């Protein structure tokens, strides 16, 4: 992604386009040309590129102070108040926390810096505002120049970095323990009687004396002066430098530095702006002087880029999802075709077998033998009646006058079906008995339908899957004094109690007294019989196999 750097000095504006790790375009404008048509045309050409303004001005002030150790909004409020007191006339101000003091209250050490003459920046910012250029920030080149020493691993306890500002002056920035403490820009006034090298040497000497007066150095400590210079100017400066016991000079050859920080092509002069811009562009840097209002177009651009990236991500995800669905659909279609191909021969074979079987006639003996074999050896065993009988016996124990005569159990498909059952013969003669009128030539006896074995209902259909269990109960009330009304009430109570069992339904098959319209009632003398009568009845209990246990 391209980045547009505007390197502003007191008399020039150097514009640099950085892209793909290299400076791809460079232009220079005078300070009086910022509102001219040529510069406006240039800005319109690059109005969509993210822009960074880097200041390298004489009117930059640096001060070191301390504030109480605070955090968050409280610390920001203290720094803002202190900056407004120090630089009341300029909005371009910034504070940098540089650690804490080692003794006492351990206050925070702060570097305050600002552009004291805001009129130098306003013409440029007016042009950028008019063109709606996405401004990312305004930065002090002196503060960021520490990135160069860090990239070269050239930090010492006391380091003075000397760089040459385009066609104007000498920037000297002092670092103590890798923290910037002071910076000054002095014009280079060419004098035929004094070489440039001697001017540089004289300025560095005066800077050392100033720093020493501020007591930055302890006894015997040395100032390491690193001069960034081109190879063709190095000898001129080296010849003019005098050796001092407390000053050590080191030359940073621009070609070697460019190779180390991977800047191609290397600058062709001793000016440092291309090296510094290359380092600034490689990583994110904190904004120094720009306000949110001045950076709003840059914020808008990042928001648009974020929305575009999000949209592209969603489209990519949808494309991948659609591709996966198409792939799955293709696989499923292939599986269906393969299954169809495999099924066709089987279907043809099935039709052939059905046609062959339809032409054959099974012998009755074979069918009978196969049915008998299935019933005796293959048919699944029915469900066990244990749970059903156990629940019924618990209820039956609540009625001591009830006498159980016999039970019949079977699984059935339909709860309304009644399995085969044979009523037992009467034991004695009731005091009052009913006899149904004959419906056919078959004889009838009092009490039950027949003394001989006779089924009460249809048999269970063959191959039952046993969805219900049916229990046929034959019982009697004993002793019985001939009170049929009381006997019927007791039986009804017994039936109601059974119906309270979960999933169980009880119904009467035979009553102790037949009260149908086709029955007659006869009486006998109790003294004529030696056996006490009983009131017999038959119940049907149906229970679902899925009933809770």
Residue pairs with C-beta under 8 A, 6 or more apart in sequence:
1 19
1 50
2 17
2 18
2 19
2 24
2 49
2 50
3 17
3 18
3 19
3 49
3 50
3 51
3 52
3 281
4 15
4 16
4 17
4 18
4 46
4 49
4 50
4 51
4 52
5 15
5 16
5 17
5 18
5 51
5 52
5 53
5 54
5 277
5 280
5 281
6 13
6 14
6 15
6 51
6 52
6 53
6 54
6 124
7 13
7 14
7 15
7 16
7 54
7 56
7 141
7 166
7 273
7 277
8 53
8 54
8 55
8 56
8 57
8 120
8 121
8 124
9 56
9 57
9 165
9 166
9 168
10 31
10 57
10 58
10 59
10 120
10 168
11 30
11 31
11 167
11 168
12 28
12 29
12 30
12 31
12 166
12 167
12 168
13 28
13 29
13 30
13 31
13 33
13 34
13 39
13 124
14 26
14 27
14 28
14 166
14 273
15 25
15 26
15 27
15 28
15 29
15 42
16 23
16 25
16 26
16 273
16 274
16 277
17 23
17 24
17 25
17 26
17 46
17 49
18 24
18 277
18 278
18 281
21 262
21 263
21 264
21 278
21 282
22 263
22 264
22 265
23 263
23 274
23 277
23 278
26 274
27 42
28 166
29 38
29 39
29 42
31 120
33 39
34 123
34 124
34 127
35 123
35 126
35 127
39 127
40 127
40 131
43 127
43 128
43 131
43 133
44 131
46 133
47 131
47 132
47 133
48 134
48 301
49 134
50 134
50 136
50 298
50 301
51 128
51 133
51 134
51 135
51 136
51 298
52 135
52 136
52 137
52 139
52 280
52 281
53 121
53 124
53 125
53 128
53 135
53 137
53 138
53 139
53 290
54 138
54 139
54 140
54 141
54 144
54 273
54 276
54 277
54 280
55 115
55 120
55 121
55 138
55 139
55 140
55 141
55 289
56 141
56 142
56 165
56 171
56 185
56 273
57 115
57 117
57 120
57 185
58 169
58 185
58 186
58 187
59 115
59 116
59 117
59 120
60 113
60 114
60 115
60 116
60 140
60 142
60 183
60 185
61 87
61 112
61 113
61 114
61 116
62 111
62 112
62 113
62 142
62 180
62 181
62 182
62 183
63 86
63 111
63 112
63 113
64 98
64 109
64 110
64 111
64 112
64 181
64 182
65 82
65 109
65 110
65 112
66 101
66 107
66 108
66 109
66 110
67 75
67 78
67 79
67 82
67 107
67 108
67 110
68 78
68 105
68 107
68 108
69 100
69 105
69 106
69 107
69 108
70 78
70 108
75 97
75 108
79 95
79 110
82 95
82 110
82 112
83 93
83 94
83 95
83 112
83 114
84 93
86 93
86 112
86 114
87 93
87 112
87 114
87 116
89 116
89 118
90 114
90 115
90 116
90 117
90 118
91 118
91 289
91 291
92 114
92 115
92 118
92 121
92 138
92 288
92 289
93 112
93 113
93 114
93 115
93 289
94 112
94 113
94 114
94 140
94 288
94 289
95 110
95 111
95 112
95 113
96 110
96 111
96 113
96 143
96 180
97 108
97 109
97 110
98 109
98 110
98 111
98 179
99 108
99 109
99 179
100 106
100 107
100 108
100 109
101 107
101 108
101 109
109 179
111 143
111 179
111 180
111 181
113 140
113 142
113 143
113 288
114 289
115 121
115 140
115 289
121 138
121 289
125 135
125 294
128 135
129 294
132 297
133 297
134 297
134 298
134 300
134 301
135 290
135 294
135 295
135 297
135 298
136 287
136 290
136 295
136 298
137 285
137 286
137 287
137 288
137 289
137 290
137 295
137 298
138 287
138 288
138 289
138 290
138 294
139 280
139 285
139 287
139 288
139 289
140 288
140 289
141 171
141 273
141 276
142 171
142 173
142 180
142 183
142 185
143 180
143 183
143 288
144 276
144 279
144 280
144 285
145 161
145 163
145 171
145 173
145 272
145 276
146 161
146 173
146 175
146 178
146 180
147 276
147 279
147 280
147 283
148 161
148 228
148 257
148 261
148 272
148 275
148 276
148 279
149 155
149 159
149 161
149 175
149 178
149 226
150 178
151 260
151 261
151 279
152 252
152 257
152 260
152 261
154 226
154 250
154 252
155 175
155 178
156 224
157 176
157 177
157 221
158 174
158 175
158 176
158 216
158 217
158 221
158 222
158 223
158 224
159 174
159 175
159 176
159 223
159 224
159 226
160 172
160 173
160 174
160 175
160 204
160 207
160 208
160 223
160 224
160 225
160 226
161 171
161 172
161 173
161 175
161 226
161 228
162 170
162 171
162 172
162 200
162 204
162 225
162 226
162 227
162 228
163 170
163 171
163 173
163 228
163 272
163 276
164 170
164 171
164 188
164 228
164 229
164 270
164 271
164 272
165 171
165 185
165 271
165 272
166 271
166 273
168 185
168 187
168 188
169 185
169 186
169 187
169 188
170 185
170 186
170 187
170 188
170 199
170 200
170 203
171 183
171 184
171 185
171 272
172 183
172 184
172 185
172 186
172 203
172 204
172 207
173 180
173 182
173 183
174 180
174 181
174 182
174 183
174 207
174 211
174 216
175 181
176 216
181 216
182 211
182 214
184 207
186 203
188 196
188 199
188 200
189 199
190 196
191 199
195 236
195 240
196 233
196 236
196 237
196 240
197 236
197 237
197 238
197 239
197 240
197 241
198 240
200 227
200 237
200 240
200 241
201 237
201 240
201 241
201 242
204 225
204 247
204 249
205 244
205 247
208 223
208 225
208 244
208 246
208 247
211 217
211 223
217 223
217 246
221 246
222 245
222 246
222 247
222 248
223 246
223 247
223 248
224 248
224 250
225 247
225 248
225 249
225 250
226 250
226 251
226 252
227 237
227 249
227 250
227 251
227 252
228 252
228 254
228 257
228 270
228 272
228 275
229 237
229 251
229 252
229 253
229 254
229 270
230 253
230 254
230 255
230 267
230 268
230 269
230 270
231 253
231 254
231 255
233 270
234 251
234 253
237 251
238 251
241 249
254 266
254 267
254 270
254 272
254 275
255 266
257 275
258 264
258 265
258 266
258 267
258 275
259 266
261 275
261 278
261 279
263 274
263 275
263 278
267 274
267 275
287 295
292 299
375 462
379 463
382 410
382 411
382 464
382 466
383 411
383 466
383 469
383 545
385 409
385 469
385 471
387 549
388 409
388 469
388 471
388 541
388 543
389 407
389 409
389 471
391 501
391 504
392 471
392 473
392 498
392 501
392 541
395 494
395 497
395 498
395 501
396 402
396 404
398 497
399 490
399 493
399 494
399 497
401 477
401 478
401 479
401 490
402 475
402 476
402 477
402 490
402 494
403 475
403 476
403 477
403 478
403 534
404 473
404 474
404 475
405 424
405 474
405 475
405 476
405 536
406 424
406 474
407 471
407 472
407 473
407 474
408 419
408 420
408 421
408 471
408 472
409 419
409 469
409 470
409 471
409 472
410 419
410 460
410 469
410 470
411 460
411 464
411 466
411 467
411 468
411 469
411 470
411 545
412 419
412 460
412 461
412 464
412 466
412 467
412 468
412 469
412 470
413 460
413 461
413 464
413 465
413 466
413 467
413 468
414 467
414 468
415 468
415 470
415 505
415 542
415 544
417 457
417 458
417 460
417 461
417 470
418 456
418 457
418 458
418 470
418 472
418 509
418 540
419 457
419 459
419 460
419 470
419 472
420 455
420 456
420 457
420 458
420 459
420 460
421 455
421 456
421 457
421 472
421 474
421 538
422 453
422 454
422 455
422 456
423 448
423 449
423 450
423 453
423 454
423 456
423 474
423 510
423 538
424 474
425 451
425 452
426 445
426 446
426 447
426 448
426 451
426 536
427 531
427 534
428 529
428 531
428 532
428 533
428 534
429 446
429 524
429 529
429 531
429 533
430 446
430 447
430 480
430 482
430 524
430 533
430 534
430 535
431 482
431 523
431 524
431 526
431 533
432 482
432 484
432 513
432 521
432 522
432 523
432 524
433 446
433 447
433 521
433 522
433 524
434 446
434 447
434 513
434 514
434 515
434 519
434 520
434 521
434 522
435 444
435 445
435 446
435 514
435 519
435 520
435 522
436 444
436 449
436 514
436 516
436 518
436 519
436 520
437 444
437 518
437 519
437 520
438 444
439 518
444 450
445 451
446 522
447 536
448 510
448 536
449 456
449 510
456 472
456 509
456 510
456 538
457 509
466 545
467 544
467 545
468 542
468 543
468 544
468 545
469 542
469 543
469 544
469 545
470 540
470 541
470 542
470 543
471 540
471 541
471 542
471 543
472 509
472 538
472 539
472 540
472 541
473 538
473 539
473 540
473 541
474 536
474 537
474 538
475 536
475 537
475 539
476 512
476 534
476 535
476 536
476 537
477 487
477 490
477 491
477 512
477 534
477 535
478 532
478 534
479 532
479 534
480 487
480 532
480 533
480 534
480 535
482 526
482 533
484 512
484 513
484 535
487 512
487 513
487 535
488 511
488 512
488 513
491 508
491 511
491 512
491 535
491 537
495 506
495 507
495 508
495 539
498 504
498 506
498 539
498 541
499 505
499 506
501 543
502 547
502 548
503 543
503 544
503 546
503 547
503 548
504 541
504 542
504 543
504 547
505 541
505 542
505 543
506 539
506 540
506 541
506 542
507 539
507 540
507 542
508 537
508 538
508 539
508 540
509 538
509 539
509 540
510 536
510 537
510 538
511 537
512 535
512 536
512 537
513 535
